[in-house]
Amino acid sequence: MAEQICYYELLGVSKGAGKPEIDKAYRRLAIKYHPDSNRDDDNAVQRFKEVSEAYEVLSDPDKRARYDQFGHAGVSGNSGPQFTDVEDIFEAFGDVFGGSVFGDMFGGGRGGGRRKRVRRGGDVRCDVTLTLEEAATGVRKEVNFSRRVTCGECEGSGAAKGSQPQPCVACGGVGQVIQSAGILRVQTSCPHCGGAGKVIRDPCRKCKGHGLEERQVSLDVDIPAGVDDGMRVRITGEGEASPDGGPPGDAYCFVKVKEHSLFHRDGPNLILQLPIGYSQAVLGAEIEVPTLDGPETLTVSKGTRSGEVFRLRGRGMPDPRGGRRGDLLVQTFIEVPKKVNEKQEKLLRQLAELDDEHVMPERRSFLEKIKHFFEPEESDVK
């Protein structure tokens, strides 16, 4: 597929489209370009691969976020679409249609008949709180959360000891039923057993027939350097167990970064408010400022005004994706003392007298503007 083609345009959805809208668009296009309906049309088969690649990215929140930020480069390589054969697509996305649609929709030519759908375990959430220093360097943290695991009493069967689940008579134990609409035949989950393919007559008392029980777990999670408040770290395979032998879900660790007493974060950059004295602003100074890497000398130039910003490059936050490190922005403000001693007051009064004798250019311009404001022009005087 040509990389220049926008995935949103391929599916005919907007960039703000939700998962249900993307699923619906893919179902419509997959049926339209399905190879079994276009046996002599190579273009349709190619189009089928293209829309499947687009769906593979846009249906995954992590890949979609990378695609939205970096385009096709963000999902290229091992993390991007790898479909080289139509069979791969049949295997990957059959459940988008509520069952193994590609195995039975067009006469059951592929997949060798109906098979029981294996469900993936659910995802779980955990939270971790970091200091700014921990977020800057990366850290290994212990997180605690609850997840459902295979019931130890019934070993996941859901049935009480001494009994066994019975095959569902409505679907023949496969968990799927076929619904016909004209020429289309679509598989959906069996309404009688909920897709499990079995019915439990005598449920396990511990898990109440679910085959899963709640359990508290503790995990050590490696948080990469540069994470920001609200980001999440995916822990593959640490979610809930599958109810029918499928792969487990994932755990998503959401990051909270505490506010810092000195630094304010603005994306990859850090901002430091630095108070300086009047004499330092006028004469210039060498001032030691804090950074996350230790103290560093900042040269404040002569005539620095309140609010001026000095940039220390590479002293901000790392990029969690491996890009360039941010900067430290030092914003100065002139600190005016509320009280002065007798000697300071005397010197300041002498300075004030000198200011009246030698008015600086900008102040002189401002005074001229005030003069013209309060003195109307001669043409305005009757």
C-alpha positions as CSV (number, residue, x, y, z in Angstrom):
1,M,0.0,0.0,0.0
2,A,1.3,3.4,-0.9
3,E,2.3,5.2,2.3
4,Q,0.9,8.5,1.1
5,I,-2.7,7.2,1.4
6,C,-4.3,8.5,4.6
7,Y,-5.8,5.7,6.7
8,Y,-8.8,7.9,7.6
9,E,-9.5,8.6,3.9
10,L,-9.2,4.9,3.1
11,L,-12.0,4.0,5.6
12,G,-14.0,7.2,4.9
13,V,-14.1,8.4,8.5
14,S,-13.0,11.7,10.1
15,K,-10.0,12.0,12.4
16,G,-12.3,12.3,15.4
17,A,-14.2,9.1,14.6
18,G,-14.8,6.7,17.5
19,K,-14.2,3.0,17.6
20,P,-17.8,2.0,16.7
21,E,-17.7,4.2,13.6
22,I,-14.4,2.8,12.5
23,D,-15.6,-0.8,13.0
24,K,-18.7,0.0,10.9
25,A,-16.8,1.6,8.1
26,Y,-14.4,-1.4,8.0
27,R,-17.2,-3.9,7.9
28,R,-18.8,-2.2,5.0
29,L,-15.6,-1.9,3.0
30,A,-14.4,-5.4,3.9
31,I,-17.7,-6.9,2.5
32,K,-17.5,-4.7,-0.6
33,Y,-13.9,-5.7,-1.5
34,H,-13.9,-9.3,-0.1
35,P,-11.9,-11.6,-2.4
36,D,-14.7,-14.2,-2.5
37,S,-17.0,-11.5,-4.1
38,N,-14.3,-10.2,-6.4
39,R,-12.6,-13.4,-7.6
40,D,-11.4,-11.9,-10.9
41,D,-10.6,-8.4,-9.6
42,D,-7.0,-8.0,-8.4
43,N,-7.7,-4.3,-7.6
44,A,-10.4,-5.3,-5.2
45,V,-8.1,-7.7,-3.4
46,Q,-5.5,-5.0,-3.1
47,R,-8.1,-2.6,-1.8
48,F,-9.2,-5.2,0.7
49,K,-5.6,-5.3,2.1
50,E,-5.4,-1.5,2.2
51,V,-8.5,-1.0,4.2
52,S,-7.5,-3.9,6.5
53,E,-4.1,-2.2,7.2
54,A,-5.9,1.1,7.9
55,Y,-8.2,-0.7,10.3
56,E,-5.3,-2.5,12.0
57,V,-3.9,0.9,13.0
58,L,-7.0,3.0,13.7
59,S,-8.6,0.3,15.9
60,D,-5.6,0.1,18.2
61,P,-5.4,3.2,20.6
62,D,-1.6,3.1,20.9
63,K,-1.0,2.7,17.2
64,R,-3.6,5.3,16.3
65,A,-2.0,7.8,18.7
66,R,1.4,7.3,17.0
67,Y,-0.1,7.6,13.6
68,D,-1.9,10.8,14.5
69,Q,1.3,12.3,15.8
70,F,3.9,11.0,13.3
71,G,1.9,9.7,10.3
72,H,2.9,6.5,8.6
73,A,6.4,6.7,10.1
74,G,5.0,6.3,13.5
75,V,3.6,2.8,12.7
76,S,6.2,1.5,10.3
77,G,8.5,-1.4,11.1
78,N,7.6,-4.1,13.5
79,S,4.7,-2.1,15.1
80,G,3.0,-1.3,11.8
81,P,0.7,-3.3,9.6
82,Q,2.4,-6.5,8.3
83,F,-0.3,-8.0,6.1
84,T,1.2,-9.8,3.1
85,D,-1.5,-12.4,2.6
86,V,-5.3,-12.2,2.7
87,E,-5.3,-15.2,5.1
88,D,-3.6,-13.1,7.7
89,I,-6.5,-10.6,7.6
90,F,-9.0,-13.4,8.0
91,E,-7.3,-14.6,11.1
92,A,-6.8,-11.1,12.6
93,F,-10.2,-9.4,12.1
94,G,-12.8,-12.1,11.9
95,D,-14.4,-11.0,15.2
96,V,-15.0,-7.5,13.9
97,F,-18.3,-8.9,12.6
98,G,-19.3,-10.6,15.8
99,G,-17.9,-13.9,14.8
100,S,-15.6,-15.6,12.3
101,V,-17.2,-13.7,9.5
102,F,-14.7,-14.6,6.8
103,G,-15.1,-18.2,7.5
104,D,-18.8,-18.3,6.9
105,M,-20.1,-15.1,5.3
106,F,-19.4,-16.2,1.8
107,G,-20.3,-19.8,1.9
108,G,-17.7,-21.0,4.4
109,G,-14.9,-21.4,1.9
110,R,-12.1,-20.4,4.2
111,G,-11.3,-21.6,7.7
112,G,-12.8,-25.1,7.4
113,G,-16.2,-24.5,9.0
114,R,-17.2,-23.0,12.3
115,R,-14.9,-22.9,15.2
116,K,-15.3,-21.7,18.8
117,R,-14.2,-18.2,19.3
118,V,-11.5,-17.8,22.0
119,R,-11.9,-14.5,23.9
120,R,-9.0,-12.4,25.2
121,G,-8.8,-11.5,28.8
122,G,-9.9,-8.0,29.9
123,D,-7.5,-5.1,30.4
124,V,-7.0,-3.5,33.9
125,R,-5.9,-0.2,35.1
126,C,-3.4,0.8,37.8
127,D,-2.0,4.1,38.9
128,V,1.5,5.4,39.9
129,T,2.6,8.7,41.3
130,L,6.0,10.1,40.5
131,T,8.1,13.1,41.5
132,L,9.4,15.3,38.6
133,E,12.9,13.9,39.3
134,E,11.7,10.3,38.9
135,A,9.8,11.2,35.7
136,A,13.0,12.8,34.4
137,T,15.3,9.8,35.0
138,G,12.9,6.9,34.7
139,V,12.2,4.6,37.7
140,R,11.1,1.1,38.7
141,K,8.0,1.3,40.8
142,E,5.8,-1.2,42.6
143,V,2.1,-0.9,41.7
144,N,-0.8,-2.7,43.3
145,F,-4.1,-3.5,41.7
146,S,-6.8,-6.2,41.4
147,R,-7.5,-8.4,38.5
148,R,-9.5,-11.5,37.8
149,V,-7.5,-14.7,37.6
150,T,-8.5,-18.4,37.0
151,C,-10.5,-19.6,39.8
152,G,-8.6,-21.9,42.1
153,E,-11.7,-23.9,43.2
154,C,-13.0,-24.9,39.7
155,E,-9.7,-24.3,37.8
156,G,-11.6,-22.0,35.4
157,S,-14.4,-24.3,34.4
158,G,-17.0,-22.4,36.3
159,A,-18.7,-25.6,37.4
160,A,-18.8,-26.9,41.0
161,K,-16.6,-29.8,42.0
162,G,-17.9,-33.1,40.7
163,S,-19.7,-31.5,37.7
164,Q,-18.8,-30.4,34.3
165,P,-20.1,-27.7,31.9
166,Q,-22.5,-29.0,29.3
167,P,-22.3,-28.2,25.6
168,C,-24.8,-25.5,24.5
169,V,-27.5,-27.2,22.4
170,A,-28.4,-24.0,20.6
171,C,-24.9,-23.6,19.0
172,G,-23.6,-27.1,19.2
173,G,-20.8,-26.0,21.6
174,V,-19.1,-23.6,19.2
175,G,-20.5,-20.4,20.8
176,Q,-21.5,-19.0,17.5
177,V,-24.7,-19.0,15.4
178,I,-25.1,-18.0,11.8
179,Q,-27.7,-15.3,10.8
180,S,-28.6,-14.9,7.2
181,A,-29.6,-11.7,5.5
182,G,-30.0,-12.1,1.7
183,I,-26.8,-13.4,0.3
184,L,-24.9,-12.6,3.5
185,R,-24.3,-15.1,6.2
186,V,-22.9,-13.5,9.4
187,Q,-21.7,-15.3,12.5
188,T,-22.6,-13.8,15.9
189,S,-22.3,-14.9,19.5
190,C,-24.8,-17.4,20.6
191,P,-27.5,-15.6,22.6
192,H,-28.2,-18.8,24.7
193,C,-24.6,-19.3,26.1
194,G,-23.2,-15.8,25.4
195,G,-20.5,-17.2,23.1
196,A,-19.1,-19.6,25.7
197,G,-20.3,-22.7,23.9
198,K,-21.2,-24.3,27.1
199,V,-23.9,-24.1,29.8
200,I,-23.1,-24.5,33.5
201,R,-25.9,-26.3,35.4
202,D,-24.2,-26.4,38.8
203,P,-22.0,-23.2,39.1
204,C,-18.9,-23.0,41.3
205,R,-19.7,-21.3,44.6
206,K,-16.4,-19.4,44.8
207,C,-16.6,-17.7,41.4
208,K,-20.3,-18.1,40.8
209,G,-19.8,-19.8,37.5
210,H,-17.6,-17.2,35.9
211,G,-14.4,-19.3,36.1
212,L,-12.5,-16.3,37.4
213,E,-11.9,-14.8,40.8
214,E,-10.7,-11.4,42.0
215,R,-7.1,-11.2,43.3
216,Q,-4.8,-8.4,44.5
217,V,-1.4,-8.4,42.8
218,S,1.8,-6.4,43.1
219,L,4.1,-5.7,40.1
220,D,7.3,-3.9,39.5
221,V,6.9,-1.6,36.5
222,D,9.7,0.1,34.6
223,I,8.6,3.7,34.0
224,P,10.6,5.3,31.1
225,A,12.4,8.6,31.4
226,G,10.4,11.6,30.2
227,V,6.8,10.5,31.0
228,D,4.3,13.2,31.5
229,D,1.3,13.6,33.7
230,G,-1.6,11.5,32.2
231,M,0.5,9.2,30.1
232,R,0.1,5.4,30.5
233,V,2.5,2.5,30.4
234,R,1.4,-0.8,28.9
235,I,2.3,-4.0,30.8
236,T,1.6,-6.7,28.3
237,G,-0.1,-9.9,29.5
238,E,-0.6,-8.7,33.1
239,G,-4.4,-8.1,32.7
240,E,-7.2,-10.5,33.5
241,A,-7.2,-14.1,32.5
242,S,-9.3,-15.3,29.6
243,P,-12.5,-17.0,30.5
244,D,-12.0,-19.7,27.9
245,G,-8.3,-20.3,27.5
246,G,-7.4,-17.3,25.3
247,P,-4.5,-14.9,25.9
248,P,-4.6,-12.6,29.0
249,G,-5.4,-8.9,28.8
250,D,-2.9,-6.1,29.5
251,A,-2.5,-3.8,32.4
252,Y,-2.3,-0.1,31.8
253,C,-0.4,2.0,34.3
254,F,-1.5,5.6,34.3
255,V,1.1,8.2,35.4
256,K,0.6,11.1,37.8
257,V,3.5,13.5,38.2
258,K,3.5,15.7,41.3
259,E,3.9,19.4,41.1
260,H,7.5,20.6,41.8
261,S,8.5,23.4,44.2
262,L,10.8,25.1,41.6
263,F,10.1,23.9,38.1
264,H,6.9,24.1,36.1
265,R,6.7,21.7,33.1
266,D,5.5,22.8,29.7
267,G,5.8,19.7,27.5
268,P,9.5,18.8,27.1
269,N,10.6,22.1,28.6
270,L,10.9,23.2,32.2
271,I,10.3,26.8,33.4
272,L,12.1,28.3,36.4
273,Q,11.0,31.7,37.9
274,L,14.3,33.4,39.0
275,P,14.1,36.5,41.3
276,I,17.0,39.0,40.7
277,G,17.8,42.3,42.4
278,Y,17.6,45.7,40.8
279,S,21.4,46.1,40.7
280,Q,21.8,42.6,39.2
281,A,19.4,43.5,36.4
282,V,21.1,46.8,35.7
283,L,24.8,45.7,36.0
284,G,24.4,42.1,35.0
285,A,25.5,39.1,37.1
286,E,26.6,35.5,37.2
287,I,23.9,33.6,39.1
288,E,23.9,29.9,40.1
289,V,20.6,28.3,39.1
290,P,19.2,24.8,39.9
291,T,18.7,22.3,37.2
292,L,17.6,18.6,37.3
293,D,21.3,17.8,36.6
294,G,22.7,20.0,39.4
295,P,23.5,23.7,39.8
296,E,24.6,25.7,36.7
297,T,25.9,29.2,36.2
298,L,23.6,31.6,34.3
299,T,24.9,34.8,32.9
300,V,22.4,37.6,33.3
301,S,23.2,40.3,30.9
302,K,23.3,44.1,31.7
303,G,20.0,45.8,31.4
304,T,17.9,42.7,31.9
305,R,14.2,43.5,32.2
306,S,11.6,41.8,34.4
307,G,10.1,38.8,32.5
308,E,13.1,38.2,30.2
309,V,13.7,34.5,29.5
310,F,17.1,32.8,29.3
311,R,17.3,29.3,27.7
312,L,19.5,26.5,29.0
313,R,19.4,24.0,26.1
314,G,19.1,20.3,27.0
315,R,18.3,20.9,30.6
316,G,14.6,20.1,30.3
317,M,12.8,16.7,30.2
318,P,13.9,13.7,28.2
319,D,11.7,12.5,25.3
320,P,10.1,9.1,26.2
321,R,10.2,8.2,22.5
322,G,13.9,8.9,22.3
323,G,13.9,12.4,20.7
324,R,15.8,15.5,21.7
325,R,15.7,16.6,25.3
326,G,13.8,19.8,26.2
327,D,15.2,23.0,27.5
328,L,15.2,24.9,30.9
329,L,13.6,28.3,30.4
330,V,14.7,30.7,33.2
331,Q,12.3,33.7,33.5
332,T,13.7,36.5,35.5
333,F,11.7,39.0,37.6
334,I,13.0,41.9,39.5
335,E,12.4,41.6,43.2
336,V,11.5,44.9,44.9
337,P,12.2,45.0,48.6
338,K,9.3,46.2,50.8
339,K,11.7,47.6,53.4
340,V,15.2,49.1,53.1
341,N,17.6,50.3,55.8
342,E,18.8,53.9,56.2
343,K,21.9,53.5,54.0
344,Q,20.0,51.9,51.2
345,E,17.3,54.6,51.3
346,K,20.0,57.3,51.1
347,L,21.6,55.7,48.1
348,L,18.3,55.1,46.3
349,R,17.4,58.8,46.8
350,Q,20.7,59.8,45.2
351,L,19.9,57.4,42.3
352,A,16.5,58.9,41.9
353,E,18.0,62.4,41.6
354,L,20.4,61.1,39.0
355,D,17.4,59.5,37.1
356,D,15.7,63.0,37.0
357,E,18.8,64.5,35.6
358,H,19.5,61.8,33.0
359,V,16.2,60.5,31.8
360,M,16.6,57.3,29.8
361,P,15.3,57.3,26.2
362,E,12.2,55.1,26.7
363,R,11.1,57.1,29.7
364,R,11.7,60.3,27.9
365,S,9.5,59.1,25.0
366,F,6.8,58.1,27.4
367,L,6.8,61.5,29.1
368,E,6.5,63.2,25.8
369,K,3.4,61.1,25.0
370,I,1.8,62.0,28.3
371,K,2.5,65.7,27.6
372,H,0.8,65.5,24.2
373,F,-2.1,63.6,25.7
374,F,-2.9,66.3,28.2
375,E,-2.1,69.3,26.0
376,P,-4.5,69.5,23.0
377,E,-3.2,70.7,19.7
378,E,-3.7,74.3,18.8
379,S,-6.2,73.4,16.0
380,D,-8.4,71.9,18.7
381,V,-8.5,75.1,20.8
382,K,-11.2,77.5,19.8
